[in-house]
Amino acid sequence: MSHSDDIPVVTPYAPRVEKTPAAVREALDPDWRAEFEAGWRAALDQAKETFDLDPAHEVVIRWWPRAQLCQVPGAREEKERVEREFLAAGHPVGAGVRRHHEIRAADGRITL
C-alpha cells in the first residue's frame, strides 16, 4: 500500500449522477422532477410520431446539470441566489450568459 492510499479522499463535488432518464429523474428535487417528467413525456410522444429519440436524449442532457446540482446540499439555493443578484444588477441570465455567470458568485466563490 502506498502512502497516498492512507490519505482519505475529500472532495467538494457531488456524487456523479448517471446520464440516464431514471437517474436524472431520481436525483431531481420534486418540483424539478415534475418539469423533467413533463418534458420527457412530451419528447417520447414526439418520438412515437417521428421515430427519432434525439429529443428524449436532449431532455436528459438538459436536465442532467440540475440533477447534479440537487446532489449538493444548498447548491440549488446558492445558484438561485446568484441568479437573483445578477438579475437585480441588470445582468441577463440566459443560455449564453448563464454559464459564465454561474462560475463565480458575487463574493468570488465558485458556484455551479
Phi, psi and omega in degrees: 000131180277166179302322182294338177289339181278345184267122179293145179272122177240126182226143177277359186271149179285160172302141182285127177274132177296150179271063175235153180305315183294317181293317179297313180302313182297325185280341185285149171298153185306319181291321177289326179301317179298318178295317178300313181300318179297316178295320179296314180295320178296319179294322178291323176298318178296320180296328178299325182274323188259345185060031180237117182270358181305316178300325178293319177296321180296325177298315180297314181296321181293323183271344183303315179300324178292323177297318177299315182301320182293347181276348181254114180305127178084351184293320180296316179299319179296316179300314181293325177296315180297317178299318178298319179297317179295318178296317180296329179276000178087011178270134178290145175237099183214188186306311183281333186265326187305313184304315181295314184290334181283349183289319180230133176284173181301328181270007176092353179289145178285132181233173176275000000 
